[in-house]
């Protein structure tokens, strides 16, 4: 299984298929932390997560926070800022009822039977990050992290082979020597909440931090980083280059190849392959971003000026169109609008990724097309995201 780096709209399945047989794992039970061990051996679980690379809400960007909030709001029909079991599980329109129930239980941090916006956002942060960390250990890419794989990778991070084995045993709740995604998320999610403040306080604190970061970098001289992306904490525009590579560079070789990128976003990444070697580097993507925004170092030549039969400059319509489209602010704004629209469409489309493999197969695409055909045209506009 490819590492799941999907856009910030990833959800989880409760069934893992291996060697032709389906095994159901009742993933993501209630995330309340009663009777959850606070240590692995002698090491606090908070320290275990930190040493494995987890940053939790401290590592999430403004864009990702915004995406999670928007996804919640689109599935909150009465806009009261919370999901009841009836709203989310019984009346939900995507995935299976079993999968929705698993997510609901995992998100309900205080076990009160209601999932607030902050509880949902925190759960998305925790589980999406956990999958990125653990699935990188799946060396044979079979969808399961075996004990040998986990211990080998975790020993480097924890600097303790014995502790690595204990951590695996804690995550391997059925003691079969393998970790499918829903199984380890059960424990990881509880560790991420043990001894910590409620979701509302944690998310509010992170939102305040990213706002402060954004305000400190809002002066004209620092409105963009050298690589071409808006500074951390921005509130709009496409994901920055580092975020794109974090999501899609499954083998962590610093290059994006076609098979690593979901088909519906390839058009925004693959054209940056300047040397046509079949892979896009960070440098190439930075340069492409600069060219789209019309900044120095990335300007492409316009069409040659057409001359009349007398040899004098003529009315080069194509050239005039090119000049008009590259007037200050227009080209960059147009590019950003296209990418923002694409991002919103991708987020909507991935709701139909039933098996959560980061791709849409034929059946899933058919369901997406059917949903699109039922939507009023006004509903598909960028400023009116679908519910």
Helices and strands as residue ranges (DSSP letters): E 15-18, E 21-24, E 39-40, E 43-44, H 45-52, G 56-59, H 62-74, E 82-84, H 85-85, I 86-90, H 97-107, E 114-116, H 117-135, E 145-146, H 147-158, H 161-171, E 178-179, H 181-191, H 199-216, G 220-222, H 241-248, E 255-257, G 258-260, G 263-268, G 270-272, E 279-281, H 282-292, H 317-325, H 330-349, G 350-352, H 362-374, G 377-380
